[in-house]
């Protein structure tokens, strides 16, 4: 890599604080989505189990 002149940023890709915040936001969003889908799947499974117990009754 060619060194930059004094007072100038080096050429190429630099990792700044904005990139770390973006990465943190993406990871947090994926984490929240995974938790949401896990809880929804559990809720649907419980609903199916309860529906099997009460075959003669309607949910209304």
Helices and strands as residue ranges (DSSP letters): H 17-53
